Amino acid sequence: MGSSIALKVMADLKKRLPENAEGEFFIDSSCIDCSVCREIAPEVFGDGRETAVVFRQPETKTEFLKAFQALVSCPVSAIGTVSVEVPRDIHRTFPLRIE
């Protein structure tokens, strides 16, 4: 048993928006621009034309954690990763305080 699990809460890599910064995290065309990801991880997610986009890939441990929190919080599963799996214990980081 590994330290992470694959969840069916991720976006479709084939539908990746071209506006995303190159790298591991991405947003696909199913995004409804609800802003949840921007509230949770504003250092990674930003405004696109009519969707959110990954404007900068996470670099620090904290940024990766926030990006994963945004991924599992997305109401339409529009956030995904190319190859990294969601940490098994991500649920322990909730609830989040959003102001």
PDB file as gemmi writes it, atoms N, CA and C in Angstrom:
CRYST1    1.000    1.000    1.000  90.00  90.00  90.00 P 1                      
ATOM      1  N   MET A   1       0.842  -1.168   0.000  1.00  0.00           N  
ATOM      2  CA  MET A   1       0.000   0.000   0.000  1.00  0.00           C  
ATOM      3  C   MET A   1       0.893   1.238   0.000  1.00  0.00           C  
ATOM      4  N   GLY A   2       0.692   2.145  -0.969  1.00  0.00           N  
ATOM      5  CA  GLY A   2       1.510   3.350  -1.117  1.00  0.00           C  
ATOM      6  C   GLY A   2       1.036   4.482  -0.234  1.00  0.00           C  
ATOM      7  N   SER A   3       1.699   5.610  -0.369  1.00  0.00           N  
ATOM      8  CA  SER A   3       1.357   6.762   0.440  1.00  0.00           C  
ATOM      9  C   SER A   3       0.359   7.690  -0.243  1.00  0.00           C  
ATOM     10  N   SER A   4      -0.132   7.301  -1.403  1.00  0.00           N  
ATOM     11  CA  SER A   4      -1.123   8.120  -2.090  1.00  0.00           C  
ATOM     12  C   SER A   4      -2.136   7.219  -2.774  1.00  0.00           C  
ATOM     13  N   ILE A   5      -3.264   7.805  -3.116  1.00  0.00           N  
ATOM     14  CA  ILE A   5      -4.308   7.057  -3.800  1.00  0.00           C  
ATOM     15  C   ILE A   5      -4.730   7.828  -5.034  1.00  0.00           C  
ATOM     16  N   ALA A   6      -5.208   7.119  -6.022  1.00  0.00           N  
ATOM     17  CA  ALA A   6      -5.737   7.767  -7.214  1.00  0.00           C  
ATOM     18  C   ALA A   6      -7.239   7.944  -7.009  1.00  0.00           C  
ATOM     19  N   LEU A   7      -7.704   9.149  -7.081  1.00  0.00           N  
ATOM     20  CA  LEU A   7      -9.117   9.435  -6.929  1.00  0.00           C  
ATOM     21  C   LEU A   7      -9.710   9.830  -8.267  1.00  0.00           C  
ATOM     22  N   LYS A   8     -10.966   9.520  -8.467  1.00  0.00           N  
ATOM     23  CA  LYS A   8     -11.660   9.918  -9.683  1.00  0.00           C  
ATOM     24  C   LYS A   8     -12.248  11.304  -9.497  1.00  0.00           C  
ATOM     25  N   VAL A   9     -11.393  12.256  -9.170  1.00  0.00           N  
ATOM     26  CA  VAL A   9     -11.839  13.629  -8.977  1.00  0.00           C  
ATOM     27  C   VAL A   9     -11.011  14.566  -9.842  1.00  0.00           C  
ATOM     28  N   MET A  10     -10.404  14.019 -10.868  1.00  0.00           N  
ATOM     29  CA  MET A  10      -9.501  14.845 -11.658  1.00  0.00           C  
ATOM     30  C   MET A  10     -10.006  15.095 -13.060  1.00  0.00           C  
ATOM     31  N   ALA A  11      -9.488  16.175 -13.601  1.00  0.00           N  
ATOM     32  CA  ALA A  11      -9.811  16.619 -14.948  1.00  0.00           C  
ATOM     33  C   ALA A  11      -9.252  15.662 -15.998  1.00  0.00           C  
ATOM     34  N   ASP A  12      -9.701  15.871 -17.216  1.00  0.00           N  
ATOM     35  CA  ASP A  12      -9.280  15.074 -18.368  1.00  0.00           C  
ATOM     36  C   ASP A  12      -8.111  15.771 -19.061  1.00  0.00           C  
ATOM     37  N   LEU A  13      -6.966  15.113 -19.091  1.00  0.00           N  
ATOM     38  CA  LEU A  13      -5.768  15.686 -19.703  1.00  0.00           C  
ATOM     39  C   LEU A  13      -5.997  16.042 -21.178  1.00  0.00           C  
ATOM     40  N   LYS A  14      -6.864  15.284 -21.850  1.00  0.00           N  
ATOM     41  CA  LYS A  14      -7.156  15.564 -23.258  1.00  0.00           C  
ATOM     42  C   LYS A  14      -7.918  16.881 -23.444  1.00  0.00           C  
ATOM     43  N   LYS A  15      -8.542  17.362 -22.365  1.00  0.00           N  
ATOM     44  CA  LYS A  15      -9.309  18.608 -22.419  1.00  0.00           C  
ATOM     45  C   LYS A  15      -8.574  19.764 -21.731  1.00  0.00           C  
ATOM     46  N   ARG A  16      -7.277  19.589 -21.506  1.00  0.00           N  
ATOM     47  CA  ARG A  16      -6.453  20.609 -20.844  1.00  0.00           C  
ATOM     48  C   ARG A  16      -6.526  21.927 -21.605  1.00  0.00           C  
ATOM     49  N   LEU A  17      -6.757  23.010 -20.885  1.00  0.00           N  
ATOM     50  CA  LEU A  17      -6.811  24.330 -21.512  1.00  0.00           C  
ATOM     51  C   LEU A  17      -5.404  24.794 -21.885  1.00  0.00           C  
ATOM     52  N   PRO A  18      -5.235  25.359 -23.074  1.00  0.00           N  
ATOM     53  CA  PRO A  18      -3.899  25.796 -23.506  1.00  0.00           C  
ATOM     54  C   PRO A  18      -3.363  26.974 -22.695  1.00  0.00           C  
ATOM     55  N   GLU A  19      -4.221  27.684 -21.987  1.00  0.00           N  
ATOM     56  CA  GLU A  19      -3.796  28.837 -21.189  1.00  0.00           C  
ATOM     57  C   GLU A  19      -3.059  28.446 -19.907  1.00  0.00           C  
ATOM     58  N   ASN A  20      -3.128  27.171 -19.513  1.00  0.00           N  
ATOM     59  CA  ASN A  20      -2.449  26.715 -18.304  1.00  0.00           C  
ATOM     60  C   ASN A  20      -0.943  26.841 -18.442  1.00  0.00           C  
ATOM     61  N   ALA A  21      -0.286  27.156 -17.332  1.00  0.00           N  
ATOM     62  CA  ALA A  21       1.176  27.131 -17.296  1.00  0.00           C  
ATOM     63  C   ALA A  21       1.623  25.687 -17.522  1.00  0.00           C  
ATOM     64  N   GLU A  22       2.670  25.508 -18.256  1.00  0.00           N  
ATOM     65  CA  GLU A  22       3.212  24.178 -18.538  1.00  0.00           C  
ATOM     66  C   GLU A  22       3.619  23.511 -17.230  1.00  0.00           C  
ATOM     67  N   GLY A  23       3.275  22.246 -17.060  1.00  0.00           N  
ATOM     68  CA  GLY A  23       3.680  21.523 -15.865  1.00  0.00           C  
ATOM     69  C   GLY A  23       2.640  20.534 -15.380  1.00  0.00           C  
ATOM     70  N   GLU A  24       2.774  20.142 -14.145  1.00  0.00           N  
ATOM     71  CA  GLU A  24       2.003  19.049 -13.548  1.00  0.00           C  
ATOM     72  C   GLU A  24       0.513  19.336 -13.388  1.00  0.00           C  
ATOM     73  N   PHE A  25       0.145  20.464 -12.814  1.00  0.00           N  
ATOM     74  CA  PHE A  25      -1.267  20.785 -12.575  1.00  0.00           C  
ATOM     75  C   PHE A  25      -1.870  21.467 -13.799  1.00  0.00           C  
ATOM     76  N   PHE A  26      -3.152  21.198 -14.036  1.00  0.00           N  
ATOM     77  CA  PHE A  26      -3.845  21.836 -15.151  1.00  0.00           C  
ATOM     78  C   PHE A  26      -5.330  21.929 -14.849  1.00  0.00           C  
ATOM     79  N   ILE A  27      -6.010  22.767 -15.598  1.00  0.00           N  
ATOM     80  CA  ILE A  27      -7.465  22.873 -15.567  1.00  0.00           C  
ATOM     81  C   ILE A  27      -7.971  22.523 -16.956  1.00  0.00           C  
ATOM     82  N   ASP A  28      -9.079  21.768 -16.993  1.00  0.00           N  
ATOM     83  CA  ASP A  28      -9.624  21.386 -18.294  1.00  0.00           C  
ATOM     84  C   ASP A  28     -10.854  22.220 -18.646  1.00  0.00           C  
ATOM     85  N   SER A  29     -11.408  21.955 -19.798  1.00  0.00           N  
ATOM     86  CA  SER A  29     -12.502  22.759 -20.346  1.00  0.00           C  
ATOM     87  C   SER A  29     -13.826  22.603 -19.596  1.00  0.00           C  
ATOM     88  N   SER A  30     -13.903  21.713 -18.610  1.00  0.00           N  
ATOM     89  CA  SER A  30     -15.136  21.574 -17.840  1.00  0.00           C  
ATOM     90  C   SER A  30     -15.256  22.619 -16.724  1.00  0.00           C  
ATOM     91  N   CYS A  31     -14.253  23.466 -16.560  1.00  0.00           N  
ATOM     92  CA  CYS A  31     -14.243  24.501 -15.519  1.00  0.00           C  
ATOM     93  C   CYS A  31     -15.440  25.440 -15.691  1.00  0.00           C  
ATOM     94  N   ILE A  32     -16.109  25.732 -14.575  1.00  0.00           N  
ATOM     95  CA  ILE A  32     -17.258  26.647 -14.589  1.00  0.00           C  
ATOM     96  C   ILE A  32     -16.900  28.013 -13.992  1.00  0.00           C  
ATOM     97  N   ASP A  33     -15.633  28.244 -13.737  1.00  0.00           N  
ATOM     98  CA  ASP A  33     -15.137  29.531 -13.232  1.00  0.00           C  
ATOM     99  C   ASP A  33     -15.790  29.922 -11.908  1.00  0.00           C  
ATOM    100  N   CYS A  34     -15.902  28.961 -11.008  1.00  0.00           N  
ATOM    101  CA  CYS A  34     -16.553  29.209  -9.716  1.00  0.00           C  
ATOM    102  C   CYS A  34     -15.654  29.928  -8.714  1.00  0.00           C  
ATOM    103  N   SER A  35     -14.364  29.915  -8.944  1.00  0.00           N  
ATOM    104  CA  SER A  35     -13.334  30.588  -8.145  1.00  0.00           C  
ATOM    105  C   SER A  35     -12.896  29.843  -6.885  1.00  0.00           C  
ATOM    106  N   VAL A  36     -13.375  28.637  -6.663  1.00  0.00           N  
ATOM    107  CA  VAL A  36     -12.950  27.872  -5.486  1.00  0.00           C  
ATOM    108  C   VAL A  36     -11.436  27.686  -5.493  1.00  0.00           C  
ATOM    109  N   CYS A  37     -10.861  27.322  -6.620  1.00  0.00           N  
ATOM    110  CA  CYS A  37      -9.411  27.102  -6.680  1.00  0.00           C  
ATOM    111  C   CYS A  37      -8.632  28.380  -6.404  1.00  0.00           C  
ATOM    112  N   ARG A  38      -9.132  29.506  -6.886  1.00  0.00           N  
ATOM    113  CA  ARG A  38      -8.457  30.787  -6.658  1.00  0.00           C  
ATOM    114  C   ARG A  38      -8.540  31.205  -5.194  1.00  0.00           C  
ATOM    115  N   GLU A  39      -9.619  30.828  -4.523  1.00  0.00           N  
ATOM    116  CA  GLU A  39      -9.753  31.117  -3.097  1.00  0.00           C  
ATOM    117  C   GLU A  39      -8.789  30.267  -2.272  1.00  0.00           C  
ATOM    118  N   ILE A  40      -8.633  29.012  -2.636  1.00  0.00           N  
ATOM    119  CA  ILE A  40      -7.786  28.090  -1.874  1.00  0.00           C  
ATOM    120  C   ILE A  40      -6.310  28.278  -2.193  1.00  0.00           C  
ATOM    121  N   ALA A  41      -5.968  28.439  -3.455  1.00  0.00           N  
ATOM    122  CA  ALA A  41      -4.558  28.515  -3.861  1.00  0.00           C  
ATOM    123  C   ALA A  41      -4.333  29.637  -4.871  1.00  0.00           C  
ATOM    124  N   PRO A  42      -4.451  30.899  -4.431  1.00  0.00           N  
ATOM    125  CA  PRO A  42      -4.294  32.015  -5.364  1.00  0.00           C  
ATOM    126  C   PRO A  42      -2.875  32.140  -5.941  1.00  0.00           C  
ATOM    127  N   GLU A  43      -1.906  31.509  -5.314  1.00  0.00           N  
ATOM    128  CA  GLU A  43      -0.547  31.550  -5.829  1.00  0.00           C  
ATOM    129  C   GLU A  43      -0.339  30.605  -7.011  1.00  0.00           C  
ATOM    130  N   VAL A  44      -1.328  29.740  -7.268  1.00  0.00           N  
ATOM    131  CA  VAL A  44      -1.248  28.770  -8.365  1.00  0.00           C  
ATOM    132  C   VAL A  44      -2.312  29.028  -9.427  1.00  0.00           C  
ATOM    133  N   PHE A  45      -3.538  29.317  -8.998  1.00  0.00           N  
ATOM    134  CA  PHE A  45      -4.668  29.450  -9.914  1.00  0.00           C  
ATOM    135  C   PHE A  45      -5.049  30.912 -10.113  1.00  0.00           C  
ATOM    136  N   GLY A  46      -5.407  31.247 -11.338  1.00  0.00           N  
ATOM    137  CA  GLY A  46      -5.794  32.614 -11.655  1.00  0.00           C  
ATOM    138  C   GLY A  46      -6.934  32.641 -12.647  1.00  0.00           C  
ATOM    139  N   ASP A  47      -7.261  33.851 -13.116  1.00  0.00           N  
ATOM    140  CA  ASP A  47      -8.352  34.054 -14.062  1.00  0.00           C  
ATOM    141  C   ASP A  47      -7.895  33.780 -15.488  1.00  0.00           C  
ATOM    142  N   GLY A  48      -8.716  33.025 -16.191  1.00  0.00           N  
ATOM    143  CA  GLY A  48      -8.533  32.856 -17.623  1.00  0.00           C  
ATOM    144  C   GLY A  48      -9.571  33.701 -18.328  1.00  0.00           C  
ATOM    145  N   ARG A  49      -9.880  33.350 -19.551  1.00  0.00           N  
ATOM    146  CA  ARG A  49     -10.905  34.104 -20.283  1.00  0.00           C  
ATOM    147  C   ARG A  49     -12.280  33.889 -19.682  1.00  0.00           C  
ATOM    148  N   GLU A  50     -12.710  32.636 -19.623  1.00  0.00           N  
ATOM    149  CA  GLU A  50     -14.008  32.308 -19.025  1.00  0.00           C  
ATOM    150  C   GLU A  50     -13.885  31.149 -18.056  1.00  0.00           C  
ATOM    151  N   THR A  51     -12.681  30.841 -17.658  1.00  0.00           N  
ATOM    152  CA  THR A  51     -12.399  29.748 -16.734  1.00  0.00           C  
ATOM    153  C   THR A  51     -11.245  30.170 -15.833  1.00  0.00           C  
ATOM    154  N   ALA A  52     -11.007  29.381 -14.828  1.00  0.00           N  
ATOM    155  CA  ALA A  52      -9.768  29.538 -14.064  1.00  0.00           C  
ATOM    156  C   ALA A  52      -8.663  28.853 -14.872  1.00  0.00           C  
ATOM    157  N   VAL A  53      -7.423  29.191 -14.570  1.00  0.00           N  
ATOM    158  CA  VAL A  53      -6.268  28.539 -15.193  1.00  0.00           C  
ATOM    159  C   VAL A  53      -5.160  28.395 -14.152  1.00  0.00           C  
ATOM    160  N   VAL A  54      -4.249  27.484 -14.425  1.00  0.00           N  
ATOM    161  CA  VAL A  54      -3.029  27.405 -13.629  1.00  0.00           C  
ATOM    162  C   VAL A  54      -2.090  28.438 -14.233  1.00  0.00           C  
ATOM    163  N   PHE A  55      -1.850  29.527 -13.496  1.00  0.00           N  
ATOM    164  CA  PHE A  55      -0.976  30.556 -14.055  1.00  0.00           C  
ATOM    165  C   PHE A  55       0.469  30.353 -13.626  1.00  0.00           C  
ATOM    166  N   ARG A  56       0.667  29.574 -12.552  1.00  0.00           N  
ATOM    167  CA  ARG A  56       2.014  29.248 -12.096  1.00  0.00           C  
ATOM    168  C   ARG A  56       1.962  27.905 -11.397  1.00  0.00           C  
ATOM    169  N   GLN A  57       2.871  27.021 -11.746  1.00  0.00           N  
ATOM    170  CA  GLN A  57       2.921  25.709 -11.109  1.00  0.00           C  
ATOM    171  C   GLN A  57       3.407  25.846  -9.664  1.00  0.00           C  
ATOM    172  N   PRO A  58       2.864  25.012  -8.761  1.00  0.00           N  
ATOM    173  CA  PRO A  58       3.326  25.074  -7.373  1.00  0.00           C  
ATOM    174  C   PRO A  58       4.804  24.701  -7.276  1.00  0.00           C  
ATOM    175  N   GLU A  59       5.501  25.351  -6.345  1.00  0.00           N  
ATOM    176  CA  GLU A  59       6.925  25.095  -6.159  1.00  0.00           C  
ATOM    177  C   GLU A  59       7.259  24.612  -4.756  1.00  0.00           C  
ATOM    178  N   THR A  60       6.557  25.133  -3.769  1.00  0.00           N  
ATOM    179  CA  THR A  60       6.861  24.760  -2.390  1.00  0.00           C  
ATOM    180  C   THR A  60       5.904  23.675  -1.915  1.00  0.00           C  
ATOM    181  N   LYS A  61       6.246  23.072  -0.793  1.00  0.00           N  
ATOM    182  CA  LYS A  61       5.390  22.045  -0.199  1.00  0.00           C  
ATOM    183  C   LYS A  61       4.005  22.619   0.119  1.00  0.00           C  
ATOM    184  N   THR A  62       3.972  23.839   0.634  1.00  0.00           N  
ATOM    185  CA  THR A  62       2.701  24.495   0.955  1.00  0.00           C  
ATOM    186  C   THR A  62       1.876  24.754  -0.297  1.00  0.00           C  
ATOM    187  N   GLU A  63       2.518  25.200  -1.366  1.00  0.00           N  
ATOM    188  CA  GLU A  63       1.794  25.439  -2.624  1.00  0.00           C  
ATOM    189  C   GLU A  63       1.245  24.147  -3.199  1.00  0.00           C  
ATOM    190  N   PHE A  64       2.007  23.058  -3.111  1.00  0.00           N  
ATOM    191  CA  PHE A  64       1.501  21.760  -3.582  1.00  0.00           C  
ATOM    192  C   PHE A  64       0.292  21.334  -2.744  1.00  0.00           C  
ATOM    193  N   LEU A  65       0.374  21.500  -1.430  1.00  0.00           N  
ATOM    194  CA  LEU A  65      -0.746  21.145  -0.561  1.00  0.00           C  
ATOM    195  C   LEU A  65      -1.991  21.930  -0.949  1.00  0.00           C  
ATOM    196  N   LYS A  66      -1.852  23.239  -1.113  1.00  0.00           N  
ATOM    197  CA  LYS A  66      -2.998  24.073  -1.481  1.00  0.00           C  
ATOM    198  C   LYS A  66      -3.545  23.693  -2.856  1.00  0.00           C  
ATOM    199  N   ALA A  67      -2.676  23.374  -3.798  1.00  0.00           N  
ATOM    200  CA  ALA A  67      -3.129  22.958  -5.133  1.00  0.00           C  
ATOM    201  C   ALA A  67      -3.922  21.655  -5.049  1.00  0.00           C  
ATOM    202  N   PHE A  68      -3.466  20.713  -4.216  1.00  0.00           N  
ATOM    203  CA  PHE A  68      -4.219  19.468  -4.032  1.00  0.00           C  
ATOM    204  C   PHE A  68      -5.539  19.718  -3.312  1.00  0.00           C  
ATOM    205  N   GLN A  69      -5.555  20.627  -2.358  1.00  0.00           N  
ATOM    206  CA  GLN A  69      -6.814  20.972  -1.685  1.00  0.00           C  
ATOM    207  C   GLN A  69      -7.803  21.557  -2.693  1.00  0.00           C  
ATOM    208  N   ALA A  70      -7.312  22.400  -3.582  1.00  0.00           N  
ATOM    209  CA  ALA A  70      -8.174  22.966  -4.628  1.00  0.00           C  
ATOM    210  C   ALA A  70      -8.675  21.866  -5.560  1.00  0.00           C  
ATOM    211  N   LEU A  71      -7.802  20.947  -5.909  1.00  0.00           N  
ATOM    212  CA  LEU A  71      -8.175  19.853  -6.810  1.00  0.00           C  
ATOM    213  C   LEU A  71      -9.345  19.058  -6.243  1.00  0.00           C  
ATOM    214  N   VAL A  72      -9.253  18.646  -4.985  1.00  0.00           N  
ATOM    215  CA  VAL A  72     -10.334  17.829  -4.418  1.00  0.00           C  
ATOM    216  C   VAL A  72     -11.570  18.656  -4.075  1.00  0.00           C  
ATOM    217  N   SER A  73     -11.435  19.974  -4.023  1.00  0.00           N  
ATOM    218  CA  SER A  73     -12.573  20.844  -3.724  1.00  0.00           C  
ATOM    219  C   SER A  73     -13.330  21.302  -4.961  1.00  0.00           C  
ATOM    220  N   CYS A  74     -12.755  21.129  -6.126  1.00  0.00           N  
ATOM    221  CA  CYS A  74     -13.388  21.591  -7.356  1.00  0.00           C  
ATOM    222  C   CYS A  74     -14.737  20.887  -7.548  1.00  0.00           C  
ATOM    223  N   PRO A  75     -15.834  21.649  -7.655  1.00  0.00           N  
ATOM    224  CA  PRO A  75     -17.158  21.026  -7.752  1.00  0.00           C  
ATOM    225  C   PRO A  75     -17.416  20.272  -9.059  1.00  0.00           C  
ATOM    226  N   VAL A  76     -16.607  20.525 -10.094  1.00  0.00           N  
ATOM    227  CA  VAL A  76     -16.823  19.840 -11.373  1.00  0.00           C  
ATOM    228  C   VAL A  76     -15.605  19.010 -11.797  1.00  0.00           C  
ATOM    229  N   SER A  77     -14.664  18.813 -10.893  1.00  0.00           N  
ATOM    230  CA  SER A  77     -13.465  18.007 -11.162  1.00  0.00           C  
ATOM    231  C   SER A  77     -12.699  18.500 -12.382  1.00  0.00           C  
ATOM    232  N   ALA A  78     -12.539  19.823 -12.481  1.00  0.00           N  
ATOM    233  CA  ALA A  78     -11.860  20.422 -13.630  1.00  0.00           C  
ATOM    234  C   ALA A  78     -10.360  20.570 -13.427  1.00  0.00           C  
ATOM    235  N   ILE A  79      -9.847  20.271 -12.234  1.00  0.00           N  
ATOM    236  CA  ILE A  79      -8.416  20.373 -11.952  1.00  0.00           C  
ATOM    237  C   ILE A  79      -7.814  18.976 -11.974  1.00  0.00           C  
ATOM    238  N   GLY A  80      -6.656  18.873 -12.605  1.00  0.00           N  
ATOM    239  CA  GLY A  80      -6.000  17.579 -12.670  1.00  0.00           C  
ATOM    240  C   GLY A  80      -4.500  17.701 -12.591  1.00  0.00           C  
ATOM    241  N   THR A  81      -3.857  16.547 -12.537  1.00  0.00           N  
ATOM    242  CA  THR A  81      -2.402  16.476 -12.588  1.00  0.00           C  
ATOM    243  C   THR A  81      -2.012  15.518 -13.700  1.00  0.00           C  
ATOM    244  N   VAL A  82      -0.835  15.720 -14.220  1.00  0.00           N  
ATOM    245  CA  VAL A  82      -0.346  14.869 -15.304  1.00  0.00           C  
ATOM    246  C   VAL A  82       0.009  13.487 -14.773  1.00  0.00           C  
ATOM    247  N   SER A  83       0.760  13.434 -13.665  1.00  0.00           N  
ATOM    248  CA  SER A  83       1.211  12.131 -13.177  1.00  0.00           C  
ATOM    249  C   SER A  83       1.218  11.968 -11.665  1.00  0.00           C  
ATOM    250  N   VAL A  84       1.116  13.048 -10.916  1.00  0.00           N  
ATOM    251  CA  VAL A  84       1.173  12.972  -9.454  1.00  0.00           C  
ATOM    252  C   VAL A  84      -0.208  12.628  -8.914  1.00  0.00           C  
ATOM    253  N   GLU A  85      -0.257  11.693  -7.977  1.00  0.00           N  
ATOM    254  CA  GLU A  85      -1.523  11.301  -7.378  1.00  0.00           C  
ATOM    255  C   GLU A  85      -1.833  12.160  -6.158  1.00  0.00           C  
ATOM    256  N   VAL A  86      -3.103  12.276  -5.861  1.00  0.00           N  
ATOM    257  CA  VAL A  86      -3.560  13.029  -4.699  1.00  0.00           C  
ATOM    258  C   VAL A  86      -3.044  12.325  -3.438  1.00  0.00           C  
ATOM    259  N   PRO A  87      -2.445  13.081  -2.507  1.00  0.00           N  
ATOM    260  CA  PRO A  87      -1.967  12.460  -1.269  1.00  0.00           C  
ATOM    261  C   PRO A  87      -3.102  11.753  -0.525  1.00  0.00           C  
ATOM    262  N   ARG A  88      -2.812  10.583  -0.011  1.00  0.00           N  
ATOM    263  CA  ARG A  88      -3.811   9.766   0.685  1.00  0.00           C  
ATOM    264  C   ARG A  88      -4.453  10.509   1.854  1.00  0.00           C  
ATOM    265  N   ASP A  89      -3.692  11.315   2.553  1.00  0.00           N  
ATOM    266  CA  ASP A  89      -4.203  11.966   3.755  1.00  0.00           C  
ATOM    267  C   ASP A  89      -4.669  13.402   3.531  1.00  0.00           C  
ATOM    268  N   ILE A  90      -4.971  13.771   2.301  1.00  0.00           N  
ATOM    269  CA  ILE A  90      -5.397  15.144   2.005  1.00  0.00           C  
ATOM    270  C   ILE A  90      -6.647  15.524   2.801  1.00  0.00           C  
ATOM    271  N   HIS A  91      -7.515  14.566   3.073  1.00  0.00           N  
ATOM    272  CA  HIS A  91      -8.748  14.846   3.821  1.00  0.00           C  
ATOM    273  C   HIS A  91      -8.469  15.378   5.227  1.00  0.00           C  
ATOM    274  N   ARG A  92      -7.303  15.083   5.762  1.00  0.00           N  
ATOM    275  CA  ARG A  92      -6.954  15.546   7.118  1.00  0.00           C  
ATOM    276  C   ARG A  92      -6.661  17.047   7.152  1.00  0.00           C  
ATOM    277  N   THR A  93      -6.492  17.663   5.989  1.00  0.00           N  
ATOM    278  CA  THR A  93      -6.190  19.095   5.934  1.00  0.00           C  
ATOM    279  C   THR A  93      -7.454  19.957   5.890  1.00  0.00           C  
ATOM    280  N   PHE A  94      -8.621  19.306   5.912  1.00  0.00           N  
ATOM    281  CA  PHE A  94      -9.898  20.001   5.890  1.00  0.00           C  
ATOM    282  C   PHE A  94     -10.526  19.974   7.270  1.00  0.00           C  
ATOM    283  N   PRO A  95     -11.389  20.904   7.623  1.00  0.00           N  
ATOM    284  CA  PRO A  95     -11.928  21.982   6.809  1.00  0.00           C  
ATOM    285  C   PRO A  95     -10.930  23.131   6.639  1.00  0.00           C  
ATOM    286  N   LEU A  96     -11.142  23.909   5.611  1.00  0.00           N  
ATOM    287  CA  LEU A  96     -10.315  25.078   5.338  1.00  0.00           C  
ATOM    288  C   LEU A  96     -11.066  26.341   5.725  1.00  0.00           C  
ATOM    289  N   ARG A  97     -10.323  27.315   6.189  1.00  0.00           N  
ATOM    290  CA  ARG A  97     -10.931  28.623   6.464  1.00  0.00           C  
ATOM    291  C   ARG A  97     -10.749  29.479   5.220  1.00  0.00           C  
ATOM    292  N   ILE A  98     -11.848  29.919   4.650  1.00  0.00           N  
ATOM    293  CA  ILE A  98     -11.828  30.759   3.461  1.00  0.00           C  
ATOM    294  C   ILE A  98     -12.480  32.094   3.841  1.00  0.00           C  
ATOM    295  N   GLU A  99     -11.772  33.163   3.603  1.00  0.00           N  
ATOM    296  CA  GLU A  99     -12.318  34.470   3.956  1.00  0.00           C  
ATOM    297  C   GLU A  99     -12.792  35.231   2.747  1.00  0.00           C  
TER     298      GLU A  99                                                      
END                                                                             
